[in-house]
Amino acid sequence: MNIITMQNINKSYRMGNHSLHVLKNVSLTVEKGEYLAILGPSGSGKSTLMNIIGCMDVMDEGTYCLDEVAVEHAKEKELVNIRNRKIGFIFQKYHLIPTYNVLQNIVMPLLMRGMSLNEAREASMETIEMLGLAERINHKPNELSGGQQQRVAIARALVGQPAILLADEPTGALDRNSGKEVLKLFGRLHDMGNTIVMITHDLDVAEHAKRVVRIVDGELFEGKEA
């Protein structure tokens, strides 16, 4: 079963009097439970593709089905709901709320669905314990290491049981050892059945995925070489 089916995706941006064609007839399928890396350098179009996969931007042409939802027909309010329920975001810079403690950051997606804090905490404790954060739930982000902050971000992405985990350069802000630990954790999450789409410029990071596609000048190619 495909979680993601994208067909002939095109995206352009106006640059003064000119149009910049960023994505060119991109087609991509991702199966349920797959661990995919999208590999490409800066300016290749990978960030634009990530934003469209994550329903943070819309394509000009093409079709996109995410977990049986036709995204190209969705209005902005529907896109917000899709982002909250279907996608678990993991960012390079963590995007944790600095004034919130670990628990408050992790349960945020559940609170946005209307759960009370007690309900959200109870629903998220298994994820918190799995990621080794139970003793840190009252700490603020600035009291944690980079690796710990990224684990909090991963827990926040997981807690809503999304259709996909969408990770943007997830080791980019980490030292080598912390990066290895995060990639090892991604492997565990994949083994548990999670669907992971990872965006990266780093071939060594991409090779931890089970399948790699490369984006070059807005075109997508299967495999690490293009």
C-alpha positions in Angstrom: 0.0 0.0 0.0 1.3 3.4 -0.9 1.2 6.1 1.7 2.5 8.7 -0.8 1.7 8.8 -4.5 2.9 11.9 -6.3 2.4 12.2 -10.1 3.9 14.9 -12.4 4.5 17.5 -9.7 5.5 20.9 -11.1 6.4 24.0 -9.0 7.6 27.4 -10.1 8.3 30.7 -8.3 8.2 34.2 -9.8 11.6 35.9 -9.6 11.0 39.5 -10.8 10.1 39.2 -14.4 11.3 35.6 -14.6 9.8 32.3 -13.5 12.1 29.7 -11.7 11.0 26.1 -12.4 11.9 24.4 -9.2 10.2 21.0 -9.6 9.9 19.4 -13.0 7.4 16.5 -13.5 8.4 14.9 -10.2 6.7 11.5 -9.6 7.3 9.6 -6.3 5.7 6.7 -4.5 6.4 5.7 -0.9 5.0 2.5 0.6 3.6 2.1 4.1 6.5 1.2 6.4 9.2 2.3 4.0 12.3 4.3 5.0 13.2 6.7 2.2 15.9 9.3 1.8 15.6 12.1 -0.7 19.2 13.2 -1.4 20.2 16.5 -3.1 22.5 19.5 -2.7 21.4 23.0 -1.9 19.3 24.5 -4.7 18.2 21.1 -6.1 14.6 21.5 -5.2 14.6 19.1 -2.2 13.3 21.7 0.3 10.4 22.6 -2.1 9.6 18.9 -2.5 9.7 18.4 1.3 7.3 21.4 1.8 4.9 19.9 -0.7 5.1 16.4 0.9 4.5 18.1 4.3 1.5 20.1 3.0 3.3 23.4 3.8 3.3 24.4 0.1 1.1 23.4 -2.8 2.2 22.4 -6.3 1.2 24.2 -9.5 0.5 21.0 -11.4 0.2 17.3 -10.6 -1.5 15.1 -8.2 -0.6 14.1 -4.6 -2.3 11.4 -2.5 -1.2 11.1 1.1 -2.7 8.2 3.1 -5.7 8.1 0.7 -6.3 11.9 0.9 -6.2 13.9 -2.4 -4.0 16.7 -1.2 -4.3 18.8 -4.4 -8.0 19.4 -3.7 -7.5 20.4 0.0 -8.2 23.9 1.2 -6.0 25.6 3.7 -8.0 24.5 6.7 -7.9 20.9 5.5 -4.1 21.2 5.0 -3.7 22.3 8.6 -5.6 19.2 9.7 -3.6 16.9 7.4 -0.3 18.4 8.8 -1.5 17.8 12.4 -2.8 14.3 11.9 -0.9 12.7 9.0 2.6 14.1 9.3 5.2 14.0 12.1 7.7 16.7 11.4 11.4 16.5 12.6 13.5 19.6 11.8 17.2 20.3 11.8 16.8 23.0 14.4 14.3 21.0 16.5 11.7 23.9 16.6 11.0 23.2 20.3 9.2 25.9 22.3 11.9 27.3 24.6 9.5 28.3 27.4 7.8 24.9 27.5 9.3 21.9 29.3 9.9 18.5 27.5 6.5 17.1 28.3 4.7 20.3 27.1 6.6 20.2 23.9 5.9 16.5 23.2 2.1 16.6 23.9 1.5 19.7 21.8 0.1 17.8 18.7 -2.4 16.1 21.0 -3.4 19.3 22.7 -4.0 20.8 19.2 -6.5 17.9 18.6 -8.4 18.9 21.7 -7.1 16.6 24.3 -6.7 17.8 27.9 -3.1 17.9 29.3 -3.8 14.8 31.5 -5.2 12.9 28.5 -2.3 13.9 26.3 0.3 13.0 28.9 -1.2 9.6 29.5 -1.4 9.0 25.7 2.3 10.0 25.2 4.0 8.3 28.1 4.9 5.1 26.1 6.6 7.3 23.5 8.4 9.3 26.2 9.7 6.2 27.9 10.7 4.6 24.7 12.9 7.5 23.8 14.4 7.7 27.3 12.9 11.0 28.2 10.9 10.1 31.3 13.4 11.7 33.7 13.6 14.8 31.6 9.9 15.8 31.2 10.3 18.9 33.5 13.4 20.2 31.8 13.4 23.1 29.3 15.1 22.7 25.9 18.1 24.9 27.0 18.8 22.3 29.8 19.2 19.5 27.2 22.0 18.5 24.9 21.5 18.8 21.1 20.9 15.0 20.9 18.4 15.1 23.7 16.5 18.0 22.0 16.3 16.1 18.8 14.9 13.1 20.7 12.2 15.4 22.1 11.4 16.6 18.6 11.2 12.9 17.4 8.9 12.1 20.4 6.7 15.1 19.5 6.5 13.8 15.9 5.7 10.3 16.9 3.1 10.9 19.6 0.2 11.6 17.3 0.8 8.3 15.4 1.2 10.0 12.0 1.1 8.3 8.6 4.7 9.5 7.9 7.6 10.9 9.8 9.1 13.7 7.7 12.7 14.5 8.7 14.5 17.6 7.4 18.3 17.2 7.8 17.7 15.6 11.2 21.4 15.3 12.1 22.5 18.6 10.6 22.8 20.4 13.9 24.3 17.5 15.9 27.8 16.4 16.6 29.0 13.1 15.0 28.1 10.9 18.0 24.7 12.4 18.6 24.0 12.2 14.8 24.8 8.5 14.9 22.5 7.9 17.9 19.6 9.7 16.1 20.1 7.6 12.9 20.2 4.5 15.0 16.9 5.6 16.5 15.4 6.1 13.1 16.4 2.5 12.3 14.5 1.3 15.4 11.5 3.4 14.4 11.5 1.9 10.9 11.8 -1.6 12.4 8.7 -0.8 14.4 6.7 -0.1 11.2 7.0 3.7 10.9 7.1 5.2 7.5 10.1 7.6 7.3 10.9 10.2 4.6 14.3 11.9 5.3 15.6 14.9 3.4 19.4 15.3 3.4 22.3 16.6 1.4 24.7 14.0 3.1 25.2 10.7 1.3 26.5 9.1 4.5 23.2 10.0 6.2 21.1 8.9 3.2 22.7 5.5 3.2 21.0 4.7 6.5 17.7 4.6 4.7 16.5 1.5 2.9 15.9 3.4 -0.3 17.5 6.5 -1.7 16.2 8.8 -4.5 18.3 11.8 -5.7 16.9 15.2 -6.8 19.0 17.2 -9.3 17.9 20.5 -10.8 14.3 19.8 -9.9 14.2 16.3 -11.4 14.0 13.1 -9.4 16.1 10.0 -10.1 15.9 6.6 -8.4 19.2 5.6 -6.6 22.2 7.4 -5.2 23.7 8.2 -8.6 22.1 10.5 -11.2 
